[in-house]
Amino acid sequence: MTSKRIPGLDVIRSVAILAVVIAHSSEYLLRLANAGALGSVIRGFTGYARSFGLLGVELFFVLSGFLIGNILIRTFLQTDTFSFRDVGNFWVRRWFRTLPLYWLILTVDIVLYQLLGLRSHETSKAFYYLFIQNLWHPHPMFFFGEAWSLSVEEWFYLTLPVAMYLSALTFKPSNKKKFLFRVFAGYLAVFLVLRFINAFHPLNGPDQDAGIRKVVLFRLDAVMYGVLIAYFNHYYNTVLNKLKNILLGAGMAGIILITWLITDPRINITDSQSHTIRFASDAFLYLLIPLFFSLWLPFANNIRAISNKYASRFFTHISKISYSMYLVHYSLVFIPFFCYMKPVSMHAAALYYLLYWAIVIGLSSALYKYYEYPVMKLRERFTEREK
């Protein structure tokens, strides 16, 4: 199995997973804040670090959309008819990539939590195997909290190819360029409208994080922004390359602004007492975050080499093991073990924090080498290779 890696996209993926892990382990950063003058700096950083998890997941969404969009666009254009066989081949390749490791870690988590007596009263764990634990309602609060985003991605992988197939079957497009744009724009519009309608009277109550951000029905548009960038990159590559620096600047400015709006307690747009601000936040916040992140992709996609070999190796490795890191860093490592460690000193907290990172990276590297990669090689026997 060969792989043509794009270093810029490896950097994006690495930044996303590192942001998520930092956010979920910020408790130990707070313990390090006892270090005198450095304490205020660490506390200030930790205040922003808690938002890193939200931002990191959104960055994952748009990157997944970009990569999946490229695959679907190529497949659609290289066939006379976008058949159900093409859809099935796409699904099998995605599922070989995502399901075996997910099911393994999910099963280990269930057994481990039962043995340790951690929240074993929950009865919805079986739903996780089919990604139906948060389809239109909040994700279960205590168990495998990071799985909500995997449900969003899996349902996106399932529904977008079906939308393309049924639309092609119905309309028999003669102009594939226009057809693809209409399908992608239509798919995006459906879920934007659903979230807008929900903002008038939230289906799942006032908790925006649980009731909107982590609900599949209200988040499938997040992955679509990356698909649209893939579309524009395919058909308007020259224009996109000319604008890549401007788009990156606009995207970074937008993310900085959003980060300020969601972290400044004086504004607190995600839990504002103002009905107008809260409505705008419920309706548009999760449109803007992935949209701004998608503007980073043209620039990243054009980074074809990293001059420093150590930085290159670091980003390549973290990118490769990022899926394993996402699955193990919190529910498998932090919650059962490190969450209950109470360091008595700043030095002990620093040691625990370094140990935590060493375990997460070491375990993820082993899972990638001995499980993820062999499974990805195995899928070549069962599917037609993506061109």
Number of C-alpha atoms within 10 A of each C-alpha: 9 5 5 5 11 16 21 23 25 24 20 21 26 22 19 25 26 19 21 25 22 21 22 21 22 21 16 25 21 19 22 21 20 16 14 9 9 11 16 14 12 18 18 12 15 21 15 17 23 19 19 24 21 18 22 23 21 23 29 24 27 29 29 21 26 26 15 21 24 20 16 22 17 14 18 21 13 11 10 8 15 21 16 14 9 17 20 15 17 22 17 16 18 17 16 19 18 18 16 15 19 20 14 12 18 23 16 13 19 17 13 15 18 13 10 10 11 15 11 16 8 11 9 11 15 13 11 22 14 12 19 18 21 22 18 16 19 22 26 19 9 12 21 21 13 20 21 23 22 20 24 26 22 19 17 21 21 16 14 20 20 15 15 22 19 15 17 20 14 9 9 14 14 9 8 14 14 10 17 20 14 14 16 20 15 13 18 19 13 13 18 21 13 14 23 17 14 17 20 14 11 17 15 15 12 16 14 19 15 18 21 26 20 25 24 29 18 25 24 26 29 29 28 28 28 30 26 22 27 26 21 16 19 16 12 12 15 12 11 18 16 12 14 20 16 15 21 20 15 16 22 16 13 18 19 12 11 17 17 16 15 18 17 12 11 9 15 16 23 20 18 15 11 11 11 11 16 21 20 16 21 28 22 15 18 19 17 17 21 26 24 25 27 29 25 27 25 25 20 19 18 14 14 12 12 15 8 9 10 10 12 16 13 15 21 21 15 22 23 20 24 22 20 25 24 21 22 24 25 22 22 19 18 18 18 17 12 18 13 9 13 12 15 9 13 17 14 16 21 16 13 17 19 13 13 19 16 12 14 22 20 14 17 23 20 13 18 20 13 10 15 23 15 11 17 18 13 13 18 14 9 11 15 13 12 12 7
